Every structure is written in C-alpha cells, then in structure tokens.
Amino acid sequence: MLQKSQELPKAKILELFSDTPEPVSTNLLSKGRFRHFLSGEVLFCFGDLAKEVFLLTHGRVKITQVTKNGEEVVLRLDSPGDLVGPLGMHLAGTHNSTAQAIEESQALVWDVNTFKDALNRSPILERNTQHFLERRISELEQRFCEVATAKASSRLAQHGRV
C-alpha cells in the first residue's frame, strides 16, 4: 500500500491520472505498493504470466526481446512516468518482452487484476492508458521506418547506388 511518506511527485503521475476524478486516482494509488529495483534486476521475463503493472517513478528500464539467434533487441527505454508491463488487451496474458532495470529504479506496482478493474471502472483512466499504448506504437513505427531506411540506404551504398 502507498504510504503518505511515499507520495509521488505530481509530475510522475500526471499523464496516467490526467482528468481522472480524485476518488478514482486516490483509490488506485492506495492499492499500489512501491518496489525498488537494483541496476540489472529483471522486472519480468518474456513468456512469464503478466501479474503486475508498473508505474516507473525513478530510474530507467529497458524493454527487450531476444531473436531466434539469441541477440537482444532493445524495443524501448522507459523512464519515470512510463507504464511498464502489460497494457490493453494483454493485461491478463503473458509478457511479450523482458523488462530490466538499467540503473537503480523504483516503481509503483499494482496487481494486474487491480489495475484492470480500475480501467473497467474509469473510462478516463482507460483513455489515459490507451494514450501510453498509442505513443508506444507511434515510437515503434518511427523506429521501424528509421531502421528500414537505414538498412536500405546501407545496402544501396554497398552496391554503389547511392
């Protein structure tokens, strides 16, 4: 449970709780608990059952997948204020990535069912969570385009066509 001595700075929770009625945000915050992660500590692994949702309040977490060849691919780096873990339709499923603290980090953590219930009861909270997903998709689209373009121009340069 969130204690008064551990209140979050408003900037850290602003996006998630934007326009949310105070009773809704207070209720969800009271059901969270803080967890501390050392640098290198894994929050969750690919394929694990999704049990928790994290609101990163301090530090940085890398989200990765491993290719069939065993290479680690960094999907994104999450920073304070980001939601880490399953969102949207994946709230009750398994993780499709691994999350690892890349520096000492802290997060407010909810049981996935508690977070899911809060989303079901609050359309505004659900909308705010959807904004996190939309931003992730947009960032991934942008990175995909950059990678695809870089690869294409590299291939063309190697063949003397640039």
C-alpha positions as CSV (number, residue, x, y, z in Angstrom):
1,M,0.0,0.0,0.0
2,L,1.1,3.5,-0.7
3,Q,2.1,5.3,2.5
4,K,1.9,9.1,3.0
5,S,5.7,9.3,3.3
6,Q,6.0,7.8,-0.2
7,E,3.7,10.2,-2.1
8,L,4.5,10.5,-5.7
9,P,5.5,13.8,-7.2
10,K,2.6,15.0,-9.3
11,A,4.7,15.2,-12.4
12,K,5.3,11.5,-12.2
13,I,1.6,10.5,-12.2
14,L,0.2,13.4,-14.2
15,E,-0.2,11.6,-17.5
16,L,-1.8,8.4,-16.1
17,F,-4.2,10.3,-13.8
18,S,-4.9,13.3,-16.1
19,D,-8.5,14.4,-15.8
20,T,-9.3,11.4,-13.5
21,P,-11.6,12.2,-10.6
22,E,-9.7,12.4,-7.3
23,P,-11.6,9.4,-5.8
24,V,-10.5,7.2,-8.7
25,S,-6.9,8.2,-8.6
26,T,-6.7,8.1,-4.8
27,N,-8.3,4.6,-4.8
28,L,-5.8,3.2,-7.3
29,L,-2.8,4.9,-5.7
30,S,-3.8,3.4,-2.3
31,K,-3.8,0.0,-3.8
32,G,-0.2,0.3,-5.2
33,R,3.0,-0.6,-3.5
34,F,6.5,0.7,-4.1
35,R,9.2,-1.7,-5.3
36,H,12.9,-0.9,-5.6
37,F,15.0,-2.5,-8.3
38,L,18.8,-2.6,-8.5
39,S,20.6,-2.0,-11.7
40,G,20.4,-5.2,-13.7
41,E,17.4,-6.6,-11.9
42,V,14.7,-8.1,-14.0
43,L,11.1,-6.9,-13.5
44,F,9.6,-9.6,-15.7
45,C,10.7,-12.0,-18.5
46,F,9.3,-12.8,-21.9
47,G,6.7,-15.6,-21.6
48,D,6.0,-15.1,-17.9
49,L,2.4,-14.7,-16.8
50,A,1.6,-11.0,-16.5
51,K,1.0,-10.4,-12.8
52,E,1.8,-6.7,-12.3
53,V,1.7,-3.3,-13.9
54,F,4.5,-0.8,-13.0
55,L,4.4,3.0,-13.0
56,L,8.1,3.9,-13.1
57,T,8.9,6.7,-10.6
58,H,12.7,6.7,-10.6
59,G,15.4,5.2,-12.9
60,R,15.2,3.6,-16.3
61,V,14.1,0.2,-17.5
62,K,15.0,-1.4,-20.9
63,I,12.3,-3.4,-22.7
64,T,13.8,-6.2,-24.8
65,Q,13.2,-9.2,-26.9
66,V,15.6,-11.9,-27.9
67,T,15.9,-13.0,-31.6
68,K,16.0,-16.6,-32.7
69,N,19.8,-16.2,-33.0
70,G,20.0,-15.2,-29.3
71,E,20.6,-11.5,-30.0
72,E,19.0,-9.0,-27.6
73,V,16.9,-6.3,-29.3
74,V,16.1,-3.2,-27.3
75,L,12.5,-2.2,-28.0
76,R,12.5,0.9,-25.9
77,L,13.8,2.6,-22.8
78,D,11.2,3.5,-20.2
79,S,11.8,6.5,-17.9
80,P,9.9,7.9,-14.9
81,G,6.2,8.4,-15.6
82,D,6.1,5.5,-18.0
83,L,3.8,2.4,-17.5
84,V,5.8,-0.8,-17.7
85,G,4.2,-4.1,-18.2
86,P,1.1,-5.4,-19.9
87,L,-1.4,-2.8,-21.2
88,G,-4.6,-3.0,-23.2
89,M,-5.7,-6.5,-24.3
90,H,-2.5,-8.1,-22.8
91,L,-3.4,-7.3,-19.2
92,A,-4.3,-11.0,-18.5
93,G,-1.8,-12.7,-20.8
94,T,1.9,-13.3,-20.9
95,H,4.7,-10.9,-21.4
96,N,5.9,-10.5,-25.0
97,S,9.2,-8.8,-23.8
98,T,11.6,-8.7,-20.9
99,A,12.0,-5.6,-18.6
100,Q,15.3,-5.0,-16.9
101,A,16.4,-2.0,-14.7
102,I,19.4,-0.4,-16.3
103,E,20.0,1.7,-13.2
104,E,18.7,1.8,-9.7
105,S,14.9,2.2,-10.2
106,Q,11.7,2.5,-8.3
107,A,8.1,1.8,-9.4
108,L,4.6,1.9,-8.0
109,V,3.3,-1.6,-8.6
110,W,-0.3,-2.9,-8.9
111,D,-1.6,-6.4,-9.3
112,V,-2.7,-6.7,-12.9
113,N,-6.3,-7.5,-11.8
114,T,-6.4,-4.4,-9.6
115,F,-5.3,-2.3,-12.5
116,K,-7.7,-3.9,-14.9
117,D,-10.6,-3.4,-12.5
118,A,-9.7,0.3,-12.2
119,L,-9.6,0.6,-16.0
120,N,-13.0,-1.0,-16.3
121,R,-14.5,1.4,-13.7
122,S,-12.9,4.5,-15.1
123,P,-13.2,5.4,-18.8
124,I,-10.8,8.3,-18.2
125,L,-8.2,6.1,-16.7
126,E,-8.7,3.7,-19.6
127,R,-8.3,6.5,-22.1
128,N,-5.1,7.7,-20.4
129,T,-3.7,4.2,-20.5
130,Q,-4.6,4.0,-24.2
131,H,-2.5,7.1,-24.8
132,F,0.5,5.2,-23.4
133,L,-0.2,2.5,-26.0
134,E,-0.7,4.9,-28.8
135,R,2.6,6.6,-28.0
136,R,4.4,3.3,-27.9
137,I,3.0,2.3,-31.3
138,S,3.9,5.6,-32.8
139,E,7.5,5.4,-31.5
140,L,7.8,1.8,-32.8
141,E,6.5,2.9,-36.2
142,Q,9.0,5.7,-36.3
143,R,11.9,3.5,-35.3
144,F,10.9,0.8,-37.8
145,C,10.9,3.4,-40.6
146,E,14.4,4.6,-39.5
147,V,15.8,1.1,-39.4
148,A,14.2,0.1,-42.7
149,T,15.5,3.3,-44.3
150,A,19.0,2.9,-42.8
151,K,19.2,-0.7,-44.0
152,A,18.0,0.2,-47.5
153,S,20.5,3.0,-47.9
154,S,23.3,0.9,-46.5
155,R,22.5,-1.8,-48.9
156,L,22.4,0.6,-51.8
157,A,25.7,2.3,-50.7
158,Q,27.4,-1.1,-50.6
159,H,26.3,-1.7,-54.2
160,G,27.4,1.7,-55.4
161,R,23.8,3.0,-56.0
162,V,23.8,6.0,-53.6
